[in-house]
Amino acid sequence: MNTKTAVAYLCGLLACGALLGAAAPARAGQPGDVMTKLDPAVHGFYFVNQFTSDVMFDIRMDGLCSGMSYTVLDYYNAKKPIANQFYMPQRGSPLESFIYARQISYMKDNADKWVEVGSNPGGVRNAEFFSWGLKGSGGGRLQELQQSIDRGVPAVLGLKSTGSADHAVIAIGYNLGRYKGDLGAFREDLKIYVLDPNHSREVLTMVPDLANLWYKYTKPEYKETFRTYLVDSKYRATPPPAVGPTTYPADGKVHEVVLYLKTGADDMRGGNDNLNLRLNFASGYQQTLNNANLGARWIPGYFQYVPIRLDRPVPKEEILSAVLSTTFGGGWGGDNWDLAQLTVYGVDANGHTTLYDQNGNPLYRFTGSNKTFTAELKKPDVVAGKVGIVTLDIRTGNDDLRGGNDNLNVAVLFKDNTRQKADNVNKGMRWADRTSTKVQILLNRAMAPEDIVGIELTTTFGGGWGGDNWNMDWLRVTLNGPNFSKIAYDKVGSPLNRFTGDQKSFTARW
């Protein structure tokens, strides 16, 4: 096999077209059915096959159908329950890595069969390939399928597409009807029951289409057609990772937060250029997940799911925001990343609920200067007589705040010695000489005015030659609530405080 053929085989021949389907199982149960014990509604993944992998040099493989099929069989044969997560595992996670490795195993073991069915110039072998799947003797594919199912052993079928999206499924049963497997009468009676990773938890019925010399599903909404099928005889069970299933108590609380992140036109490089996540809760508690992309590259136009199991389950109303921050270094050769869509789900005992869903072109562009994006999931409750917003009026003196990597973080200080942080309040932007800026901080929970005792301003200046300095000439802090406004701090100076690489913090208490 030459290089061009090998790449085509790797990235196209076994690419599995990821088509969404309904999840409700349609059980086989007709007279003459011969079935294994594998039930898609029990043993199938809860997510469907929408994988896209960058194999090399941005050459992609769409789908991991054979890897998913092998993995389903691995769990089935190990008598282990499968993961019940609704979302695909992210790249680099134990489950995704296992599925990918099983895809490669299938491809290596069955390469010879696929090379043969790939030789069909102008469709001259269409009738021959089609008849393979109807031949119940003499080494025909139907004979191989029957021998496996009759022993109670599900079999992986490679499906040669009539187009470009070749596929793999698990055969779990068959029904000959009146057909004798002899290429004679009643060929149209043949039914092959399969678990299809593209449609996950249903029993699908594949039948021959004698007029078109291909195989198809009986469900009219599923349009895939296949010239023939190949029965895999080389599958060997491999112990799967222990990642399933998860159940949560019916306590009305969110136990897991799942983020769906779609990359736009510019990828996230991975390696040293990664994504950190932080969840903010109404109690003031924060939960952080560093290197959320597991050091992996996130390719353009594709999506990933990132799960966060909560340390402290809470009602969904108490999850206030999700903060995304990157570790991009900036400068020449630094990474940039276009975030095209962000959806945040809360998972409880009853399933998942959408807490946030926004998209754009891009929704946000991360650079070496702009590293933080905050998704506000919920505004604080408005409570009469209590503070919901802290407003800072800041005037810059005769030395600017540079922005980029030189930014301002703010912490609101509370009477009980806790604090609420707001990072990069200037959003990476420069605050020019002798300009005024208003910063509003939404409190995680409504607070009595007397419970707020101060503000701490901290810069990220690196110091040394070329480091930033900033003169702050005026700071006013106002506590805002429904129908009231109270100035808690109001001072001026020339400057009131000079921030440098050595002097990075200023605290205003009242």
Secondary structure as a PSIPRED ss2 file (coil, helix, strand):
# PSIPRED VFORMAT (PSIPRED V4.0)

   1 M C   1.000  0.000  0.000
   2 N C   1.000  0.000  0.000
   3 T H   0.000  1.000  0.000
   4 K H   0.000  1.000  0.000
   5 T H   0.000  1.000  0.000
   6 A H   0.000  1.000  0.000
   7 V H   0.000  1.000  0.000
   8 A H   0.000  1.000  0.000
   9 Y H   0.000  1.000  0.000
  10 L H   0.000  1.000  0.000
  11 C H   0.000  1.000  0.000
  12 G H   0.000  1.000  0.000
  13 L H   0.000  1.000  0.000
  14 L C   1.000  0.000  0.000
  15 A C   1.000  0.000  0.000
  16 C C   1.000  0.000  0.000
  17 G C   1.000  0.000  0.000
  18 A C   1.000  0.000  0.000
  19 L C   1.000  0.000  0.000
  20 L C   1.000  0.000  0.000
  21 G C   1.000  0.000  0.000
  22 A C   1.000  0.000  0.000
  23 A C   1.000  0.000  0.000
  24 A C   1.000  0.000  0.000
  25 P C   1.000  0.000  0.000
  26 A C   1.000  0.000  0.000
  27 R C   1.000  0.000  0.000
  28 A C   1.000  0.000  0.000
  29 G C   1.000  0.000  0.000
  30 Q C   1.000  0.000  0.000
  31 P C   1.000  0.000  0.000
  32 G C   1.000  0.000  0.000
  33 D C   1.000  0.000  0.000
  34 V E   0.000  0.000  1.000
  35 M E   0.000  0.000  1.000
  36 T C   1.000  0.000  0.000
  37 K C   1.000  0.000  0.000
  38 L C   1.000  0.000  0.000
  39 D C   1.000  0.000  0.000
  40 P H   0.000  1.000  0.000
  41 A H   0.000  1.000  0.000
  42 V H   0.000  1.000  0.000
  43 H H   0.000  1.000  0.000
  44 G C   1.000  0.000  0.000
  45 F C   1.000  0.000  0.000
  46 Y C   1.000  0.000  0.000
  47 F C   1.000  0.000  0.000
  48 V C   1.000  0.000  0.000
  49 N C   1.000  0.000  0.000
  50 Q C   1.000  0.000  0.000
  51 F C   1.000  0.000  0.000
  52 T E   0.000  0.000  1.000
  53 S E   0.000  0.000  1.000
  54 D E   0.000  0.000  1.000
  55 V E   0.000  0.000  1.000
  56 M E   0.000  0.000  1.000
  57 F C   1.000  0.000  0.000
  58 D C   1.000  0.000  0.000
  59 I E   0.000  0.000  1.000
  60 R E   0.000  0.000  1.000
  61 M E   0.000  0.000  1.000
  62 D E   0.000  0.000  1.000
  63 G C   1.000  0.000  0.000
  64 L C   1.000  0.000  0.000
  65 C H   0.000  1.000  0.000
  66 S H   0.000  1.000  0.000
  67 G H   0.000  1.000  0.000
  68 M H   0.000  1.000  0.000
  69 S H   0.000  1.000  0.000
  70 Y H   0.000  1.000  0.000
  71 T H   0.000  1.000  0.000
  72 V H   0.000  1.000  0.000
  73 L H   0.000  1.000  0.000
  74 D H   0.000  1.000  0.000
  75 Y H   0.000  1.000  0.000
  76 Y H   0.000  1.000  0.000
  77 N H   0.000  1.000  0.000
  78 A H   0.000  1.000  0.000
  79 K C   1.000  0.000  0.000
  80 K C   1.000  0.000  0.000
  81 P C   1.000  0.000  0.000
  82 I C   1.000  0.000  0.000
  83 A C   1.000  0.000  0.000
  84 N C   1.000  0.000  0.000
  85 Q C   1.000  0.000  0.000
  86 F C   1.000  0.000  0.000
  87 Y C   1.000  0.000  0.000
  88 M C   1.000  0.000  0.000
  89 P C   1.000  0.000  0.000
  90 Q C   1.000  0.000  0.000
  91 R C   1.000  0.000  0.000
  92 G C   1.000  0.000  0.000
  93 S C   1.000  0.000  0.000
  94 P H   0.000  1.000  0.000
  95 L H   0.000  1.000  0.000
  96 E H   0.000  1.000  0.000
  97 S H   0.000  1.000  0.000
  98 F H   0.000  1.000  0.000
  99 I H   0.000  1.000  0.000
 100 Y H   0.000  1.000  0.000
 101 A H   0.000  1.000  0.000
 102 R H   0.000  1.000  0.000
 103 Q H   0.000  1.000  0.000
 104 I H   0.000  1.000  0.000
 105 S H   0.000  1.000  0.000
 106 Y H   0.000  1.000  0.000
 107 M H   0.000  1.000  0.000
 108 K H   0.000  1.000  0.000
 109 D H   0.000  1.000  0.000
 110 N H   0.000  1.000  0.000
 111 A H   0.000  1.000  0.000
 112 D H   0.000  1.000  0.000
 113 K H   0.000  1.000  0.000
 114 W H   0.000  1.000  0.000
 115 V H   0.000  1.000  0.000
 116 E H   0.000  1.000  0.000
 117 V H   0.000  1.000  0.000
 118 G C   1.000  0.000  0.000
 119 S C   1.000  0.000  0.000
 120 N C   1.000  0.000  0.000
 121 P H   0.000  1.000  0.000
 122 G H   0.000  1.000  0.000
 123 G H   0.000  1.000  0.000
 124 V C   1.000  0.000  0.000
 125 R C   1.000  0.000  0.000
 126 N H   0.000  1.000  0.000
 127 A H   0.000  1.000  0.000
 128 E H   0.000  1.000  0.000
 129 F H   0.000  1.000  0.000
 130 F H   0.000  1.000  0.000
 131 S H   0.000  1.000  0.000
 132 W H   0.000  1.000  0.000
 133 G C   1.000  0.000  0.000
 134 L C   1.000  0.000  0.000
 135 K E   0.000  0.000  1.000
 136 G C   1.000  0.000  0.000
 137 S C   1.000  0.000  0.000
 138 G C   1.000  0.000  0.000
 139 G C   1.000  0.000  0.000
 140 G C   1.000  0.000  0.000
 141 R H   0.000  1.000  0.000
 142 L H   0.000  1.000  0.000
 143 Q H   0.000  1.000  0.000
 144 E H   0.000  1.000  0.000
 145 L H   0.000  1.000  0.000
 146 Q H   0.000  1.000  0.000
 147 Q H   0.000  1.000  0.000
 148 S H   0.000  1.000  0.000
 149 I H   0.000  1.000  0.000
 150 D H   0.000  1.000  0.000
 151 R C   1.000  0.000  0.000
 152 G C   1.000  0.000  0.000
 153 V C   1.000  0.000  0.000
 154 P C   1.000  0.000  0.000
 155 A E   0.000  0.000  1.000
 156 V E   0.000  0.000  1.000
 157 L E   0.000  0.000  1.000
 158 G E   0.000  0.000  1.000
 159 L E   0.000  0.000  1.000
 160 K E   0.000  0.000  1.000
 161 S E   0.000  0.000  1.000
 162 T C   1.000  0.000  0.000
 163 G C   1.000  0.000  0.000
 164 S C   1.000  0.000  0.000
 165 A C   1.000  0.000  0.000
 166 D C   1.000  0.000  0.000
 167 H E   0.000  0.000  1.000
 168 A E   0.000  0.000  1.000
 169 V E   0.000  0.000  1.000
 170 I E   0.000  0.000  1.000
 171 A E   0.000  0.000  1.000
 172 I E   0.000  0.000  1.000
 173 G E   0.000  0.000  1.000
 174 Y E   0.000  0.000  1.000
 175 N E   0.000  0.000  1.000
 176 L C   1.000  0.000  0.000
 177 G C   1.000  0.000  0.000
 178 R C   1.000  0.000  0.000
 179 Y C   1.000  0.000  0.000
 180 K C   1.000  0.000  0.000
 181 G C   1.000  0.000  0.000
 182 D E   0.000  0.000  1.000
 183 L C   1.000  0.000  0.000
 184 G C   1.000  0.000  0.000
 185 A C   1.000  0.000  0.000
 186 F C   1.000  0.000  0.000
 187 R H   0.000  1.000  0.000
 188 E H   0.000  1.000  0.000
 189 D H   0.000  1.000  0.000
 190 L C   1.000  0.000  0.000
 191 K E   0.000  0.000  1.000
 192 I E   0.000  0.000  1.000
 193 Y E   0.000  0.000  1.000
 194 V E   0.000  0.000  1.000
 195 L E   0.000  0.000  1.000
 196 D C   1.000  0.000  0.000
 197 P C   1.000  0.000  0.000
 198 N C   1.000  0.000  0.000
 199 H C   1.000  0.000  0.000
 200 S C   1.000  0.000  0.000
 201 R C   1.000  0.000  0.000
 202 E C   1.000  0.000  0.000
 203 V C   1.000  0.000  0.000
 204 L E   0.000  0.000  1.000
 205 T E   0.000  0.000  1.000
 206 M E   0.000  0.000  1.000
 207 V E   0.000  0.000  1.000
 208 P E   0.000  0.000  1.000
 209 D E   0.000  0.000  1.000
 210 L C   1.000  0.000  0.000
 211 A C   1.000  0.000  0.000
 212 N C   1.000  0.000  0.000
 213 L C   1.000  0.000  0.000
 214 W E   0.000  0.000  1.000
 215 Y E   0.000  0.000  1.000
 216 K E   0.000  0.000  1.000
 217 Y E   0.000  0.000  1.000
 218 T C   1.000  0.000  0.000
 219 K C   1.000  0.000  0.000
 220 P C   1.000  0.000  0.000
 221 E C   1.000  0.000  0.000
 222 Y C   1.000  0.000  0.000
 223 K C   1.000  0.000  0.000
 224 E C   1.000  0.000  0.000
 225 T E   0.000  0.000  1.000
 226 F E   0.000  0.000  1.000
 227 R E   0.000  0.000  1.000
 228 T E   0.000  0.000  1.000
 229 Y E   0.000  0.000  1.000
 230 L E   0.000  0.000  1.000
 231 V E   0.000  0.000  1.000
 232 D C   1.000  0.000  0.000
 233 S C   1.000  0.000  0.000
 234 K C   1.000  0.000  0.000
 235 Y C   1.000  0.000  0.000
 236 R C   1.000  0.000  0.000
 237 A C   1.000  0.000  0.000
 238 T C   1.000  0.000  0.000
 239 P C   1.000  0.000  0.000
 240 P C   1.000  0.000  0.000
 241 P C   1.000  0.000  0.000
 242 A C   1.000  0.000  0.000
 243 V C   1.000  0.000  0.000
 244 G C   1.000  0.000  0.000
 245 P C   1.000  0.000  0.000
 246 T C   1.000  0.000  0.000
 247 T C   1.000  0.000  0.000
 248 Y C   1.000  0.000  0.000
 249 P C   1.000  0.000  0.000
 250 A C   1.000  0.000  0.000
 251 D C   1.000  0.000  0.000
 252 G C   1.000  0.000  0.000
 253 K C   1.000  0.000  0.000
 254 V E   0.000  0.000  1.000
 255 H E   0.000  0.000  1.000
 256 E E   0.000  0.000  1.000
 257 V E   0.000  0.000  1.000
 258 V E   0.000  0.000  1.000
 259 L E   0.000  0.000  1.000
 260 Y E   0.000  0.000  1.000
 261 L E   0.000  0.000  1.000
 262 K E   0.000  0.000  1.000
 263 T E   0.000  0.000  1.000
 264 G C   1.000  0.000  0.000
 265 A C   1.000  0.000  0.000
 266 D C   1.000  0.000  0.000
 267 D C   1.000  0.000  0.000
 268 M E   0.000  0.000  1.000
 269 R C   1.000  0.000  0.000
 270 G E   0.000  0.000  1.000
 271 G C   1.000  0.000  0.000
 272 N C   1.000  0.000  0.000
 273 D E   0.000  0.000  1.000
 274 N C   1.000  0.000  0.000
 275 L E   0.000  0.000  1.000
 276 N E   0.000  0.000  1.000
 277 L E   0.000  0.000  1.000
 278 R E   0.000  0.000  1.000
 279 L E   0.000  0.000  1.000
 280 N E   0.000  0.000  1.000
 281 F E   0.000  0.000  1.000
 282 A C   1.000  0.000  0.000
 283 S C   1.000  0.000  0.000
 284 G C   1.000  0.000  0.000
 285 Y C   1.000  0.000  0.000
 286 Q E   0.000  0.000  1.000
 287 Q E   0.000  0.000  1.000
 288 T E   0.000  0.000  1.000
 289 L E   0.000  0.000  1.000
 290 N C   1.000  0.000  0.000
 291 N C   1.000  0.000  0.000
 292 A C   1.000  0.000  0.000
 293 N C   1.000  0.000  0.000
 294 L C   1.000  0.000  0.000
 295 G C   1.000  0.000  0.000
 296 A C   1.000  0.000  0.000
 297 R C   1.000  0.000  0.000
 298 W E   0.000  0.000  1.000
 299 I C   1.000  0.000  0.000
 300 P C   1.000  0.000  0.000
 301 G C   1.000  0.000  0.000
 302 Y C   1.000  0.000  0.000
 303 F E   0.000  0.000  1.000
 304 Q E   0.000  0.000  1.000
 305 Y E   0.000  0.000  1.000
 306 V E   0.000  0.000  1.000
 307 P E   0.000  0.000  1.000
 308 I E   0.000  0.000  1.000
 309 R E   0.000  0.000  1.000
 310 L E   0.000  0.000  1.000
 311 D E   0.000  0.000  1.000
 312 R E   0.000  0.000  1.000
 313 P E   0.000  0.000  1.000
 314 V E   0.000  0.000  1.000
 315 P C   1.000  0.000  0.000
 316 K H   0.000  1.000  0.000
 317 E H   0.000  1.000  0.000
 318 E H   0.000  1.000  0.000
 319 I E   0.000  0.000  1.000
 320 L E   0.000  0.000  1.000
 321 S E   0.000  0.000  1.000
 322 A E   0.000  0.000  1.000
 323 V E   0.000  0.000  1.000
 324 L E   0.000  0.000  1.000
 325 S E   0.000  0.000  1.000
 326 T E   0.000  0.000  1.000
 327 T C   1.000  0.000  0.000
 328 F C   1.000  0.000  0.000
 329 G C   1.000  0.000  0.000
 330 G C   1.000  0.000  0.000
 331 G C   1.000  0.000  0.000
 332 W C   1.000  0.000  0.000
 333 G C   1.000  0.000  0.000
 334 G C   1.000  0.000  0.000
 335 D C   1.000  0.000  0.000
 336 N C   1.000  0.000  0.000
 337 W E   0.000  0.000  1.000
 338 D E   0.000  0.000  1.000
 339 L E   0.000  0.000  1.000
 340 A E   0.000  0.000  1.000
 341 Q E   0.000  0.000  1.000
 342 L E   0.000  0.000  1.000
 343 T E   0.000  0.000  1.000
 344 V E   0.000  0.000  1.000
 345 Y E   0.000  0.000  1.000
 346 G E   0.000  0.000  1.000
 347 V E   0.000  0.000  1.000
 348 D E   0.000  0.000  1.000
 349 A C   1.000  0.000  0.000
 350 N C   1.000  0.000  0.000
 351 G E   0.000  0.000  1.000
 352 H E   0.000  0.000  1.000
 353 T E   0.000  0.000  1.000
 354 T E   0.000  0.000  1.000
 355 L E   0.000  0.000  1.000
 356 Y E   0.000  0.000  1.000
 357 D E   0.000  0.000  1.000
 358 Q E   0.000  0.000  1.000
 359 N E   0.000  0.000  1.000
 360 G E   0.000  0.000  1.000
 361 N E   0.000  0.000  1.000
 362 P E   0.000  0.000  1.000
 363 L E   0.000  0.000  1.000
 364 Y E   0.000  0.000  1.000
 365 R E   0.000  0.000  1.000
 366 F E   0.000  0.000  1.000
 367 T C   1.000  0.000  0.000
 368 G C   1.000  0.000  0.000
 369 S C   1.000  0.000  0.000
 370 N C   1.000  0.000  0.000
 371 K C   1.000  0.000  0.000
 372 T E   0.000  0.000  1.000
 373 F E   0.000  0.000  1.000
 374 T E   0.000  0.000  1.000
 375 A E   0.000  0.000  1.000
 376 E E   0.000  0.000  1.000
 377 L C   1.000  0.000  0.000
 378 K C   1.000  0.000  0.000
 379 K C   1.000  0.000  0.000
 380 P C   1.000  0.000  0.000
 381 D C   1.000  0.000  0.000
 382 V C   1.000  0.000  0.000
 383 V C   1.000  0.000  0.000
 384 A C   1.000  0.000  0.000
 385 G C   1.000  0.000  0.000
 386 K C   1.000  0.000  0.000
 387 V E   0.000  0.000  1.000
 388 G E   0.000  0.000  1.000
 389 I E   0.000  0.000  1.000
 390 V E   0.000  0.000  1.000
 391 T E   0.000  0.000  1.000
 392 L E   0.000  0.000  1.000
 393 D E   0.000  0.000  1.000
 394 I E   0.000  0.000  1.000
 395 R E   0.000  0.000  1.000
 396 T E   0.000  0.000  1.000
 397 G C   1.000  0.000  0.000
 398 N C   1.000  0.000  0.000
 399 D C   1.000  0.000  0.000
 400 D C   1.000  0.000  0.000
 401 L E   0.000  0.000  1.000
 402 R C   1.000  0.000  0.000
 403 G E   0.000  0.000  1.000
 404 G C   1.000  0.000  0.000
 405 N C   1.000  0.000  0.000
 406 D E   0.000  0.000  1.000
 407 N C   1.000  0.000  0.000
 408 L E   0.000  0.000  1.000
 409 N E   0.000  0.000  1.000
 410 V E   0.000  0.000  1.000
 411 A E   0.000  0.000  1.000
 412 V E   0.000  0.000  1.000
 413 L E   0.000  0.000  1.000
 414 F E   0.000  0.000  1.000
 415 K C   1.000  0.000  0.000
 416 D C   1.000  0.000  0.000
 417 N C   1.000  0.000  0.000
 418 T C   1.000  0.000  0.000
 419 R E   0.000  0.000  1.000
 420 Q E   0.000  0.000  1.000
 421 K E   0.000  0.000  1.000
 422 A E   0.000  0.000  1.000
 423 D C   1.000  0.000  0.000
 424 N C   1.000  0.000  0.000
 425 V C   1.000  0.000  0.000
 426 N C   1.000  0.000  0.000
 427 K C   1.000  0.000  0.000
 428 G C   1.000  0.000  0.000
 429 M C   1.000  0.000  0.000
 430 R C   1.000  0.000  0.000
 431 W E   0.000  0.000  1.000
 432 A C   1.000  0.000  0.000
 433 D C   1.000  0.000  0.000
 434 R C   1.000  0.000  0.000
 435 T C   1.000  0.000  0.000
 436 S E   0.000  0.000  1.000
 437 T E   0.000  0.000  1.000
 438 K E   0.000  0.000  1.000
 439 V E   0.000  0.000  1.000
 440 Q E   0.000  0.000  1.000
 441 I E   0.000  0.000  1.000
 442 L E   0.000  0.000  1.000
 443 L E   0.000  0.000  1.000
 444 N E   0.000  0.000  1.000
 445 R E   0.000  0.000  1.000
 446 A E   0.000  0.000  1.000
 447 M E   0.000  0.000  1.000
 448 A C   1.000  0.000  0.000
 449 P H   0.000  1.000  0.000
 450 E H   0.000  1.000  0.000
 451 D H   0.000  1.000  0.000
 452 I E   0.000  0.000  1.000
 453 V E   0.000  0.000  1.000
 454 G E   0.000  0.000  1.000
 455 I E   0.000  0.000  1.000
 456 E E   0.000  0.000  1.000
 457 L E   0.000  0.000  1.000
 458 T E   0.000  0.000  1.000
 459 T E   0.000  0.000  1.000
 460 T C   1.000  0.000  0.000
 461 F C   1.000  0.000  0.000
 462 G C   1.000  0.000  0.000
 463 G C   1.000  0.000  0.000
 464 G C   1.000  0.000  0.000
 465 W C   1.000  0.000  0.000
 466 G C   1.000  0.000  0.000
 467 G C   1.000  0.000  0.000
 468 D C   1.000  0.000  0.000
 469 N C   1.000  0.000  0.000
 470 W E   0.000  0.000  1.000
 471 N E   0.000  0.000  1.000
 472 M E   0.000  0.000  1.000
 473 D E   0.000  0.000  1.000
 474 W E   0.000  0.000  1.000
 475 L E   0.000  0.000  1.000
 476 R E   0.000  0.000  1.000
 477 V E   0.000  0.000  1.000
 478 T E   0.000  0.000  1.000
 479 L E   0.000  0.000  1.000
 480 N E   0.000  0.000  1.000
 481 G E   0.000  0.000  1.000
 482 P C   1.000  0.000  0.000
 483 N C   1.000  0.000  0.000
 484 F E   0.000  0.000  1.000
 485 S E   0.000  0.000  1.000
 486 K E   0.000  0.000  1.000
 487 I E   0.000  0.000  1.000
 488 A E   0.000  0.000  1.000
 489 Y E   0.000  0.000  1.000
 490 D E   0.000  0.000  1.000
 491 K E   0.000  0.000  1.000
 492 V E   0.000  0.000  1.000
 493 G E   0.000  0.000  1.000
 494 S E   0.000  0.000  1.000
 495 P E   0.000  0.000  1.000
 496 L E   0.000  0.000  1.000
 497 N E   0.000  0.000  1.000
 498 R E   0.000  0.000  1.000
 499 F E   0.000  0.000  1.000
 500 T C   1.000  0.000  0.000
 501 G C   1.000  0.000  0.000
 502 D C   1.000  0.000  0.000
 503 Q C   1.000  0.000  0.000
 504 K C   1.000  0.000  0.000
 505 S E   0.000  0.000  1.000
 506 F E   0.000  0.000  1.000
 507 T E   0.000  0.000  1.000
 508 A E   0.000  0.000  1.000
 509 R E   0.000  0.000  1.000
 510 W C   1.000  0.000  0.000
